Amino acid sequence: MPQFPGRIVSKLPKVGTTIFTVMSGLAAEHNAINLSQGFPDFDCAKPLRDLLVKYVNSGLNQYAPMAGVMRLRERIAEKVAALYGASYDPGHEVTVVPGATYGIFTAVATLIRPGDEVMLFEPAYDSYAPAVEAAGGVPVYVQLRYPDYSIDWREAQQAITPKTRMLIINTPNNPTASVWSGEDMRMLEGMLRGTDIVVVSDEVYEHIVFDGHRHQSAARFPGLAERTYIVSSFGKTYHVTGWKTGYVLAPRELMAEFRKVHQFNAFVTNSPVQHALAEYMENRDAYLALAAFYQKKRDFFLEGIRASRFKPLPSRGTFFQNLCYDAVSEERDTDLAVRLTKERGVASIPISVFYREPPPHRVLRFCFAKSDDTLAKGAEILSKI
């Protein structure tokens, strides 16, 4: 293939292949147990698969409405009202999108102009900063306090400038497995009162919260809901990450702007998948039982590594468990993650990749959205290190 003769000026010069692709590739190459990338190694429920087949075979294979199948938007609004006490109009305030990452990127592209500042809480999921930079914005970082990854609200307040246009928050949080409290949300609500700052709230793990904690959706807090794009995912909730379907909630004015960008980007989301999800959402237990399902897996994994030299950090939500390895090695987490994959046959994610600069602590992230057999084998390997 001939080379492009012109000059390319990258909008993302520091971005390469994501750590998830790298570690999953290494795991496959070395036949390692993949506890790195966040997807289940078990299938979704058969009734959900059957519904997809039903709607494919019923001929619903053409474009869905731009904002999403109305029946699905109605089910989403009903769920949010029941769980968080917030009312969203399915016609104008709910949009179905091809995945949560798409929803976040589109929300950023909708409002951020060159020079606008966007506050991120670090360690931050790796798609946030590139989305901001691709729109010409400037990421501004507030670092969460190790080891519980709590928020220094004084530092957050000080990071706000006249250029601050947006904050991106994530609870339950990937990669830290921390969960924001109601007090955190009230602090954020008060901090933004009287400003024009918009929030993007990544809530894809909303149904995976442990030990009696409660998911504090931005929808619960009127002062946040009025300025927030809430993004969630069916992939994480129903074990269908490959379906790449999520949704965005926002007040009518914000959603109108979002849809202007959405209609010229993806335009629509997979039609038969939406119909299948709409019917499946009538089974509320499918998402209400998710926290107990994953808490059992977390505890199974923790029991398996109890005798190891790894130190578990609190996992209050998501399907990730972070392990401090101070007693295991002085290696950089990136080096240890690669070595464990190649030499020991278990793959993880180094937490430092979610920071601008490597932090002083040593932590690896492990995904426990796996079968018990996979978790037992992974835990056995870690216990021998």
C-alpha positions as CSV (number, residue, x, y, z in Angstrom):
1,M,0.0,0.0,0.0
2,P,1.5,3.4,-0.9
3,Q,2.2,5.7,2.0
4,F,0.2,8.9,2.5
5,P,2.2,11.7,1.0
6,G,1.0,14.5,3.2
7,R,1.8,15.4,6.8
8,I,-0.4,14.0,9.6
9,V,-0.7,16.0,12.8
10,S,-2.2,13.6,15.4
11,K,-4.9,14.9,17.6
12,L,-3.9,12.2,20.1
13,P,-0.1,11.9,19.8
14,K,0.3,10.2,23.2
15,V,-2.3,7.5,22.5
16,G,-1.3,4.0,21.5
17,T,-3.0,0.6,21.8
18,T,-5.1,0.3,25.0
19,I,-3.8,-1.7,27.9
20,F,-6.8,-3.9,27.7
21,T,-5.9,-4.9,24.1
22,V,-2.3,-5.4,25.1
23,M,-3.0,-7.6,28.1
24,S,-5.7,-9.7,26.5
25,G,-3.4,-10.2,23.6
26,L,-0.6,-11.4,25.9
27,A,-3.0,-13.6,27.7
28,A,-4.1,-15.3,24.5
29,E,-0.5,-15.6,23.2
30,H,0.7,-17.3,26.4
31,N,-2.5,-19.2,27.1
32,A,-2.9,-17.4,30.4
33,I,-6.0,-17.0,32.6
34,N,-7.4,-13.6,31.6
35,L,-8.3,-11.7,34.7
36,S,-7.4,-8.4,32.9
37,Q,-10.1,-7.1,30.6
38,G,-13.5,-6.5,32.1
39,F,-15.8,-9.0,30.5
40,P,-17.4,-12.2,31.7
41,D,-16.1,-15.6,30.5
42,F,-19.7,-17.0,30.9
43,D,-22.7,-16.4,28.6
44,C,-25.7,-14.2,29.2
45,A,-29.0,-15.7,30.2
46,K,-30.7,-18.0,27.7
47,P,-34.0,-16.1,27.9
48,L,-32.2,-13.0,26.7
49,R,-30.6,-14.9,23.9
50,D,-33.9,-16.3,22.9
51,L,-35.5,-12.8,22.8
52,L,-32.8,-11.6,20.4
53,V,-33.5,-14.5,18.1
54,K,-37.2,-13.8,18.4
55,Y,-36.8,-10.2,17.3
56,V,-34.3,-11.0,14.5
57,N,-36.7,-13.6,13.1
58,S,-39.6,-11.2,13.4
59,G,-38.1,-8.9,10.8
60,L,-37.1,-6.0,13.1
61,N,-33.7,-5.7,11.4
62,Q,-33.9,-2.2,9.9
63,Y,-33.0,1.2,11.4
64,A,-34.4,1.9,14.8
65,P,-35.5,5.5,15.7
66,M,-32.5,7.8,16.1
67,A,-33.1,8.1,19.9
68,G,-33.9,4.5,20.4
69,V,-36.8,2.1,20.4
70,M,-39.5,3.9,22.4
71,R,-40.5,0.7,24.4
72,L,-36.9,0.4,25.6
73,R,-36.7,4.1,26.5
74,E,-39.8,3.7,28.5
75,R,-38.5,0.7,30.4
76,I,-35.3,2.7,31.2
77,A,-37.2,5.7,32.5
78,E,-39.4,3.4,34.6
79,K,-36.3,1.8,36.1
80,V,-34.7,5.1,37.0
81,A,-37.9,6.4,38.6
82,A,-38.2,3.2,40.7
83,L,-34.6,3.1,41.8
84,Y,-33.6,6.8,42.1
85,G,-36.8,8.7,42.3
86,A,-36.1,10.7,39.2
87,S,-38.4,11.4,36.3
88,Y,-37.1,11.4,32.8
89,D,-39.3,11.9,29.7
90,P,-38.6,8.9,27.4
91,G,-39.4,11.1,24.4
92,H,-36.9,13.8,25.0
93,E,-34.5,12.8,27.9
94,V,-33.5,9.2,27.2
95,T,-31.3,8.2,24.3
96,V,-30.1,4.6,23.5
97,V,-26.5,4.5,22.3
98,P,-24.1,2.0,20.9
99,G,-22.2,1.5,24.2
100,A,-21.3,3.6,27.2
101,T,-17.9,4.7,25.9
102,Y,-19.7,6.1,22.8
103,G,-22.2,7.9,25.1
104,I,-19.3,9.5,27.1
105,F,-17.4,10.5,24.0
106,T,-20.5,12.0,22.4
107,A,-21.4,14.0,25.5
108,V,-17.9,15.5,25.6
109,A,-18.0,16.2,21.8
110,T,-21.4,17.9,22.3
111,L,-20.2,20.6,24.6
112,I,-16.4,20.9,24.8
113,R,-14.7,23.5,22.6
114,P,-11.0,24.1,22.2
115,G,-9.5,25.4,25.5
116,D,-12.4,24.3,27.7
117,E,-11.2,22.5,30.8
118,V,-12.6,19.2,32.0
119,M,-12.0,17.9,35.5
120,L,-11.1,14.2,35.8
121,F,-10.6,12.2,39.0
122,E,-7.4,10.2,38.8
123,P,-6.9,7.2,38.3
124,A,-9.4,7.8,35.5
125,Y,-10.8,5.3,33.0
126,D,-8.6,5.5,29.9
127,S,-11.2,6.8,27.4
128,Y,-12.0,10.0,29.3
129,A,-8.9,12.1,28.6
130,P,-8.7,11.1,24.9
131,A,-12.3,12.1,24.4
132,V,-11.6,15.5,25.9
133,E,-8.4,16.0,23.9
134,A,-10.0,15.0,20.6
135,A,-12.6,17.7,21.2
136,G,-9.8,20.3,21.8
137,G,-10.4,20.4,25.6
138,V,-7.9,20.3,28.4
139,P,-8.0,17.6,31.1
140,V,-7.5,18.8,34.6
141,Y,-6.8,16.1,37.2
142,V,-7.7,15.7,40.8
143,Q,-6.0,12.7,42.3
144,L,-8.0,10.3,44.5
145,R,-6.4,9.5,47.9
146,Y,-4.8,6.1,48.1
147,P,-5.6,3.4,49.5
148,D,-9.3,4.0,49.8
149,Y,-9.4,6.3,46.7
150,S,-11.4,9.0,48.6
151,I,-11.9,12.5,47.2
152,D,-10.2,15.7,48.5
153,W,-13.0,18.1,47.9
154,R,-10.9,21.1,48.8
155,E,-8.5,20.2,46.0
156,A,-11.4,19.6,43.7
157,Q,-12.8,23.1,44.5
158,Q,-9.4,24.7,43.9
159,A,-9.1,23.0,40.5
160,I,-12.2,24.8,39.2
161,T,-11.3,27.8,37.0
162,P,-13.3,30.2,34.7
163,K,-12.4,27.7,31.9
164,T,-14.0,24.7,33.6
165,R,-16.8,23.5,31.4
166,M,-17.3,19.8,32.5
167,L,-16.5,17.2,35.1
168,I,-16.5,13.5,34.4
169,I,-17.3,11.2,37.4
170,N,-17.5,7.5,37.7
171,T,-19.2,5.5,40.5
172,P,-18.9,2.6,41.1
173,N,-15.4,3.4,39.9
174,N,-13.2,1.6,37.4
175,P,-10.3,1.0,38.1
176,T,-10.4,1.6,41.9
177,A,-13.6,-0.4,42.8
178,S,-14.6,2.5,45.1
179,V,-18.1,3.8,45.4
180,W,-19.1,7.5,46.0
181,S,-21.2,8.2,49.1
182,G,-24.2,10.3,49.3
183,E,-22.1,12.9,51.1
184,D,-19.7,12.9,48.1
185,M,-22.5,13.6,45.8
186,R,-23.8,16.4,48.0
187,M,-20.4,17.9,48.1
188,L,-20.2,17.9,44.3
189,E,-23.8,19.3,44.1
190,G,-22.8,22.2,46.4
191,M,-19.5,22.8,44.6
192,L,-21.2,23.3,41.3
193,R,-24.2,25.3,42.5
194,G,-24.3,28.6,40.7
195,T,-22.0,27.5,37.9
196,D,-22.6,26.5,34.2
197,I,-20.4,23.4,34.6
198,V,-21.9,20.2,33.2
199,V,-21.3,16.7,34.6
200,V,-20.9,13.4,32.7
201,S,-21.6,10.6,35.2
202,D,-20.4,7.2,34.2
203,E,-22.6,4.8,36.0
204,V,-22.1,1.6,34.0
205,Y,-21.7,-0.5,37.2
206,E,-24.7,1.0,38.9
207,H,-26.1,-2.5,39.8
208,I,-22.8,-3.9,41.1
209,V,-22.4,-2.5,44.6
210,F,-21.4,-4.5,47.6
211,D,-21.6,-4.8,51.4
212,G,-24.8,-2.8,51.9
213,H,-23.5,0.3,50.0
214,R,-26.0,2.1,47.8
215,H,-25.4,3.4,44.3
216,Q,-25.6,7.1,44.5
217,S,-26.8,8.0,41.0
218,A,-26.6,11.7,40.0
219,A,-30.3,11.3,39.3
220,R,-30.9,11.2,43.0
221,F,-29.7,14.7,43.5
222,P,-31.7,17.5,41.8
223,G,-28.8,20.0,41.7
224,L,-26.8,17.4,39.8
225,A,-29.5,15.9,37.7
226,E,-30.3,19.3,36.2
227,R,-26.7,19.5,34.8
228,T,-25.7,15.9,34.2
229,Y,-25.5,13.4,31.3
230,I,-25.9,10.0,33.1
231,V,-24.4,7.1,31.1
232,S,-25.1,3.5,31.7
233,S,-24.6,0.1,30.0
234,F,-26.6,-3.0,29.3
235,G,-23.4,-4.8,28.6
236,K,-22.2,-4.8,32.2
237,T,-25.7,-5.5,33.6
238,Y,-26.7,-8.4,31.4
239,H,-23.3,-10.0,30.6
240,V,-23.5,-8.8,27.0
241,T,-20.5,-6.6,26.5
242,G,-20.3,-7.6,22.9
243,W,-23.8,-6.1,22.2
244,K,-22.4,-2.6,22.8
245,T,-25.6,-1.1,23.9
246,G,-26.1,1.6,26.6
247,Y,-28.1,4.7,27.2
248,V,-27.8,8.3,28.2
249,L,-30.1,10.3,30.4
250,A,-30.2,14.1,30.5
251,P,-32.5,17.1,30.9
252,R,-34.3,18.0,27.7
253,E,-32.0,21.0,26.8
254,L,-28.8,19.0,27.2
255,M,-30.3,16.0,25.4
256,A,-31.3,18.0,22.5
257,E,-27.7,19.1,21.9
258,F,-26.5,15.5,22.5
259,R,-28.8,14.2,19.8
260,K,-27.5,16.8,17.3
261,V,-24.1,15.1,17.5
262,H,-25.4,11.6,17.9
263,Q,-27.5,11.7,14.7
264,F,-24.4,12.5,12.6
265,N,-22.2,10.0,14.4
266,A,-23.7,6.5,14.9
267,F,-27.3,7.8,14.2
268,V,-28.9,4.6,15.5
269,T,-28.3,1.6,17.8
270,N,-28.8,-2.1,16.9
271,S,-32.6,-2.6,16.4
272,P,-33.3,-6.2,17.4
273,V,-31.0,-5.9,20.4
274,Q,-33.1,-3.0,21.6
275,H,-36.3,-4.9,21.3
276,A,-34.9,-7.8,23.1
277,L,-33.6,-5.7,26.0
278,A,-36.9,-3.8,26.2
279,E,-38.8,-7.1,26.9
280,Y,-36.1,-8.5,29.1
281,M,-36.1,-5.4,31.3
282,E,-39.6,-6.4,32.5
283,N,-37.7,-9.0,34.6
284,R,-36.4,-6.6,37.4
285,D,-34.7,-9.4,39.2
286,A,-32.2,-9.7,36.4
287,Y,-30.5,-6.5,37.5
288,L,-31.6,-6.3,41.1
289,A,-29.9,-9.7,41.9
290,L,-26.6,-8.6,40.2
291,A,-24.9,-7.2,43.3
292,A,-25.3,-10.4,45.2
293,F,-24.2,-12.5,42.2
294,Y,-20.9,-10.5,41.9
295,Q,-20.3,-10.1,45.7
296,K,-20.3,-13.9,45.9
297,K,-17.7,-14.0,43.1
298,R,-15.6,-11.3,44.8
299,D,-15.6,-13.2,48.1
300,F,-14.8,-16.5,46.4
301,F,-11.8,-14.9,44.8
302,L,-10.7,-13.2,48.0
303,E,-10.9,-16.5,49.9
304,G,-8.8,-18.1,47.2
305,I,-6.0,-15.7,47.7
306,R,-6.3,-15.3,51.5
307,A,-3.0,-17.1,52.0
308,S,-1.1,-15.2,49.3
309,R,1.3,-12.3,49.8
310,F,-1.0,-10.0,47.9
311,K,-3.0,-7.4,50.0
312,P,-6.6,-6.8,48.8
313,L,-7.8,-3.2,48.7
314,P,-11.5,-2.6,49.4
315,S,-13.8,-3.5,46.4
316,R,-17.1,-1.9,47.1
317,G,-18.4,-2.1,43.6
318,T,-17.7,-3.1,39.9
319,F,-16.4,-6.5,39.2
320,F,-12.8,-5.7,39.9
321,Q,-10.5,-6.5,42.8
322,N,-7.3,-4.5,43.3
323,L,-4.3,-6.2,45.0
324,C,-1.4,-4.3,46.5
325,Y,1.8,-6.3,45.8
326,D,4.3,-4.5,48.1
327,A,5.2,-7.9,49.8
328,V,5.6,-9.6,46.4
329,S,7.9,-7.5,44.3
330,E,9.4,-4.0,43.8
331,E,8.8,-4.2,40.1
332,R,6.8,-1.5,38.3
333,D,3.2,-2.7,37.9
334,T,3.5,-2.8,34.1
335,D,6.5,-5.1,34.3
336,L,5.0,-7.4,36.9
337,A,1.7,-7.6,35.0
338,V,3.6,-8.7,31.8
339,R,5.8,-11.2,33.8
340,L,2.9,-12.8,35.6
341,T,1.2,-13.3,32.3
342,K,4.2,-14.8,30.5
343,E,5.7,-16.8,33.4
344,R,2.8,-17.6,35.7
345,G,-0.1,-17.7,33.3
346,V,-2.4,-15.1,34.9
347,A,-3.1,-11.7,33.3
348,S,-4.1,-8.5,35.2
349,I,-4.2,-4.8,34.5
350,P,-1.5,-2.4,36.0
351,I,-3.2,0.5,37.8
352,S,-0.5,3.0,36.8
353,V,-1.8,3.2,33.2
354,F,-4.8,5.1,34.6
355,Y,-2.5,7.9,35.8
356,R,-0.6,10.6,34.0
357,E,2.5,9.6,36.0
358,P,3.1,6.2,37.8
359,P,1.9,6.5,41.4
360,P,4.2,5.5,44.3
361,H,2.0,2.5,45.3
362,R,2.1,-0.9,43.6
363,V,-1.3,-2.2,42.6
364,L,-2.7,-4.7,40.0
365,R,-6.4,-4.9,39.0
366,F,-8.1,-8.3,38.6
367,C,-11.5,-9.0,37.1
368,F,-13.7,-11.5,38.9
369,A,-16.5,-11.5,36.3
370,K,-15.4,-15.1,35.6
371,S,-16.5,-18.6,36.2
372,D,-15.6,-20.1,39.6
373,D,-13.3,-22.5,37.9
374,T,-11.4,-19.6,36.3
375,L,-11.2,-17.7,39.5
376,A,-10.0,-20.8,41.5
377,K,-7.2,-21.4,39.0
378,G,-6.2,-17.8,39.0
379,A,-6.2,-17.6,42.8
380,E,-4.2,-20.8,43.0
381,I,-1.5,-19.3,40.8
382,L,-1.4,-16.0,42.8
383,S,-1.2,-17.9,46.1
384,K,2.1,-19.6,45.0
385,I,3.8,-16.3,44.1
